[in-house]
Amino acid sequence: SANATAATPTCLPQAPTIGTATATGVSGEVSLTFTAGGNVDNSARTVGQGLSEQLGQAVVVENKPGANTMIGAEYVARATPDGYTLLLGGPESIAINPHVYKKLNYDPLKDFTAVGLVGTFPFALVINPKLPAKNLKEFVALAKSSPGKMNYSSWGVGSTSQITFEKFNQVAGIEMVHIPFQGAAPAITAIAADEVQAMMVPLSVALPQAAGGKVRILGITAGQRLNSAPDVPTFQEQGFAVTMNGWHLIVAPKKTNASILQKLNQNLNKALETSATREGLIKIGIEPAPGSVAQANKLMQSEYERWGKVSKDAGIAIEKAE
């Protein structure tokens, strides 16, 4: 499962309500593209609750897990474009899958149009604390001294975790062996157990592990230091041009009417400005990022190109989804 930031990738019970619809008095559905239990699940519940309150309607969170987020994405791509069936997607479903899968039954840029950005989150490079590296430069020197002998873990081939690490490999000019795991929890546990040396993981997952002494954080992929981790330097300030944030974006089927998208966007932004929704997202490591429909569509396009380039340069290709 491409369970972005599941601390434990277990299946939680179906989320009770999440609201997305137009003001027609009929409840809509948000289709989730991750297995239950990741931060996409929590993000959707939080946003759905806020959206439901703004719209004055019930919102249902539908978990459609499987095939590295493709089942949920395909479901929404084929849905009636009436504003009732929306997708809360991340880089996997919108910006990565089209570049790494030989066969994909949807095209994010042709099949989706943005409702709005929910928020962003950075990745942290974590290593086994026994490694003699206190910063990225020391880590790179270590990797260069033993090419092809050091490993990094991820929660799957074609995951944001793998691709952000590959971006770092490309920028730093190092070669490390990729070891994919089924989920974020076993992937990070392998570092603490010294089976694997390093990993890119959302900062919110890295912080408790680092506090417990299980991993060491060397840097984050954000553009600047974060209030939640003021002592953690960015990749950029350490001399490595790696700025790749994860994000959650709500999209609708392509032919959805502009006035519907506008209404949903306004209600999403209002929800993101309420303290309950804001704090709910910050608690799971997501920085709320309200904005316009146009900004969200622009982000979708630029991120499609950004993640696609790294995936292609790294030669990541998958025959078919598990």
C-alpha positions in Angstrom: 0.0 0.0 0.0 1.3 3.5 -0.8 0.3 4.6 2.6 1.9 8.0 2.6 2.4 8.7 6.3 0.8 5.9 8.1 2.5 5.5 11.4 0.9 2.0 11.4 -0.6 1.0 8.1 -3.6 -0.8 9.6 -7.1 -0.4 8.3 -9.2 1.9 10.4 -13.0 1.7 10.4 -14.8 3.6 7.6 -14.7 7.3 8.3 -18.2 8.5 9.4 -18.8 11.6 7.4 -17.1 13.8 5.0 -18.9 16.4 3.0 -18.5 17.6 -0.5 -21.3 18.7 -2.7 -23.0 21.6 -4.3 -25.8 23.3 -2.6 -28.5 21.1 -3.9 -29.3 19.3 -0.7 -27.9 16.0 -1.9 -24.9 14.5 -0.1 -21.8 14.1 -2.2 -18.9 11.8 -2.0 -15.2 12.3 -1.6 -13.3 9.4 -3.0 -10.0 8.8 -1.1 -7.1 7.4 -3.0 -5.2 5.8 -0.1 -5.6 2.8 2.1 -7.3 3.7 5.4 -5.0 5.0 8.1 -2.5 7.2 6.3 -2.5 11.0 6.7 -4.6 11.2 3.5 -7.4 9.4 5.4 -7.0 11.9 8.4 -6.7 14.8 6.0 -9.9 13.9 4.2 -11.8 13.4 7.4 -10.7 16.8 8.7 -11.3 18.6 5.5 -14.6 16.8 4.9 -15.9 17.7 8.3 -15.0 21.4 7.6 -16.4 21.3 4.1 -19.6 19.7 5.4 -20.1 22.5 7.9 -19.5 25.2 5.2 -21.8 23.6 2.7 -24.4 22.7 5.3 -24.5 19.1 3.9 -23.2 15.7 4.8 -19.9 14.6 3.2 -19.0 10.9 2.9 -15.4 9.8 2.9 -15.1 6.8 0.6 -12.0 4.7 0.9 -11.1 3.1 -2.4 -7.7 1.7 -1.6 -5.5 -0.3 -3.9 -3.2 -0.3 -7.0 -1.0 2.5 -5.7 -4.0 4.9 -5.5 -5.2 4.1 -9.0 -8.6 2.5 -8.2 -9.8 5.7 -6.4 -8.5 8.0 -9.0 -10.0 6.1 -11.9 -13.4 6.0 -10.1 -13.5 9.8 -9.8 -12.1 10.3 -13.4 -15.2 8.3 -14.7 -17.7 9.9 -12.3 -20.5 12.3 -13.4 -19.0 15.8 -13.4 -21.6 17.3 -11.1 -19.4 18.3 -8.1 -20.6 15.4 -6.0 -17.7 13.0 -6.6 -14.3 14.5 -5.7 -10.9 13.1 -5.1 -8.4 14.0 -2.4 -5.2 13.1 -4.2 -1.5 13.5 -3.6 1.6 13.3 -5.9 1.2 9.5 -6.5 -2.3 9.7 -8.1 -1.8 13.0 -9.9 1.9 13.5 -10.7 3.7 10.2 -10.5 1.6 7.3 -11.7 1.3 8.6 -15.3 5.1 8.6 -15.6 5.9 5.2 -14.0 3.0 2.9 -15.0 3.2 1.3 -18.5 -0.6 1.3 -18.5 -2.8 3.7 -16.7 -6.6 3.9 -17.2 -6.8 7.7 -16.5 -4.8 10.8 -17.4 -4.8 13.3 -14.5 -4.3 16.4 -16.7 -7.1 15.3 -19.1 -9.5 13.7 -16.7 -9.3 16.0 -13.6 -9.7 19.7 -12.9 -8.7 21.2 -9.6 -11.1 22.3 -6.8 -8.3 23.6 -4.6 -5.1 22.8 -2.6 -5.6 21.5 0.9 -2.0 21.8 2.1 1.6 20.8 1.8 4.1 18.8 3.9 7.9 18.3 3.6 9.9 15.1 3.6 12.8 14.5 6.0 15.8 12.4 5.3 16.3 10.1 8.2 19.2 7.8 8.9 20.3 5.2 11.4 21.6 7.1 14.3 24.8 4.9 14.5 25.9 6.2 11.1 28.8 8.6 11.4 27.0 11.5 9.7 25.6 14.6 11.4 24.6 16.5 8.3 23.9 15.9 4.6 27.5 16.6 3.5 28.9 14.0 5.8 26.2 11.5 4.7 27.0 12.1 1.0 30.8 11.7 1.7 29.9 8.3 3.4 27.8 7.2 0.4 30.5 8.2 -2.1 33.1 6.2 -0.1 31.1 3.0 -0.6 29.1 3.3 -3.9 26.2 0.9 -4.3 26.8 -0.5 -0.8 24.4 1.7 1.1 20.6 1.2 1.0 17.5 3.4 1.4 14.0 2.2 2.1 10.6 3.5 0.9 7.0 2.4 1.1 7.0 1.2 -2.4 8.2 1.5 -6.0 6.9 4.8 -7.5 6.1 6.3 -4.1 6.9 9.8 -3.1 9.3 8.4 -0.6 11.4 6.7 -3.4 11.2 9.6 -5.8 12.2 12.3 -3.3 15.2 10.1 -2.4 16.1 9.6 -6.1 16.0 13.4 -6.5 18.5 13.6 -3.7 20.7 10.9 -5.3 20.7 12.8 -8.6 21.5 16.1 -7.0 24.2 14.7 -4.7 25.7 12.4 -7.3 25.5 9.3 -5.2 24.2 5.8 -5.9 22.2 4.0 -3.2 20.2 0.8 -3.5 16.4 1.1 -3.2 14.7 -1.4 -0.8 10.9 -1.1 -1.0 8.7 -2.1 1.9 4.9 -2.6 2.2 4.1 0.6 4.1 5.9 3.4 5.9 6.0 1.7 9.3 8.1 -1.3 8.3 10.3 1.0 6.1 11.2 3.2 9.0 11.5 0.3 11.5 14.2 -1.2 9.1 16.3 2.0 9.7 16.0 1.8 13.5 17.0 -1.9 13.2 20.0 -1.0 11.1 18.8 -3.1 8.1 18.7 -0.1 5.9 20.7 3.1 6.2 18.3 5.9 5.2 14.8 7.0 4.0 12.7 10.0 3.0 9.6 10.2 5.1 7.1 13.0 5.9 8.5 15.2 8.7 5.5 14.5 10.9 6.4 10.8 10.9 10.1 11.4 11.4 9.8 13.7 14.4 8.5 11.2 17.0 11.0 8.6 15.7 13.9 11.0 16.1 12.6 12.1 19.5 12.7 8.5 20.6 16.3 8.1 19.3 15.4 5.6 16.7 16.5 7.7 13.7 18.5 10.9 13.0 17.0 13.7 10.8 19.5 15.2 8.5 17.4 17.7 6.6 14.0 18.6 5.2 12.8 19.2 1.6 10.9 22.4 2.4 11.9 25.8 1.0 12.6 27.1 4.5 12.8 25.8 8.1 9.5 25.0 9.8 8.1 26.3 13.1 7.3 22.7 14.0 11.0 21.8 13.7 13.1 25.0 13.9 16.4 23.0 14.5 16.1 21.0 11.3 17.9 22.6 8.4 16.7 22.4 4.8 18.5 20.6 2.0 19.0 23.9 0.3 20.8 25.6 3.1 23.1 22.5 3.2 24.0 23.0 -0.5 21.6 20.5 -2.1 18.9 21.8 -4.4 16.1 19.4 -3.3 12.8 21.2 -2.8 10.0 18.6 -3.1 6.9 18.9 -0.9 4.1 16.4 -0.6 0.6 17.9 -1.0 -3.1 17.1 -0.9 -5.2 18.5 -3.6 -9.0 18.1 -4.2 -9.9 17.5 -7.8 -13.1 16.9 -9.7 -13.9 15.2 -13.0 -12.7 17.4 -15.9 -16.1 18.6 -17.3 -17.3 19.9 -14.0 -19.0 23.4 -14.4 -16.7 26.3 -13.4 -19.4 27.8 -11.1 -19.5 24.5 -9.2 -15.7 24.4 -8.9 -15.8 28.0 -7.7 -18.4 27.3 -5.0 -16.5 24.2 -3.8 -13.2 26.2 -3.8 -14.7 29.0 -1.7 -16.2 26.6 0.8 -12.9 24.6 1.0 -11.0 27.8 1.7 -13.4 28.9 4.3 -13.0 25.5 6.0 -9.2 25.8 5.8 -9.5 29.1 7.7 -11.5 27.7 10.6 -9.4 26.8 13.6 -10.8 23.2 13.8 -9.7 22.3 10.3 -6.4 24.3 10.4 -5.4 22.7 13.7 -6.6 19.3 12.6 -4.3 19.4 9.6 -1.3 20.9 11.4 -1.6 18.1 14.0 -1.0 15.5 11.2 1.9 17.5 9.7 0.0 19.3 6.9 0.4 23.1 6.4 -3.0 24.4 5.2 -2.6 26.2 1.9 -5.9 27.9 0.8 -5.8 29.4 -2.7 -7.7 29.8 -6.0 -8.9 27.2 -8.5 -6.4 28.6 -11.0 -3.5 28.3 -8.5 -4.4 24.7 -7.8 -4.5 23.9 -11.6 -1.2 25.5 -12.1 0.3 23.5 -9.2 -1.1 20.3 -10.7 0.6 21.0 -14.0 4.0 22.0 -12.5 4.1 19.1 -10.0 3.1 16.7 -12.8 6.3 17.9 -14.7 8.5 18.0 -11.6 7.8 14.5 -10.2 7.6 13.1 -13.8 11.1 14.4 -14.6 12.7 12.8 -11.5 10.9 9.5 -12.1 12.0 9.3 -15.7 15.6 10.4 -14.9 15.7 7.6 -12.2 14.3 5.1 -14.7 11.4 4.1 -12.5 8.9 1.9 -14.5 6.2 -0.4 -13.3 4.5 -3.0 -15.5 1.3 -3.2 -13.4 0.0 -2.3 -10.0 -0.1 -4.9 -7.2 
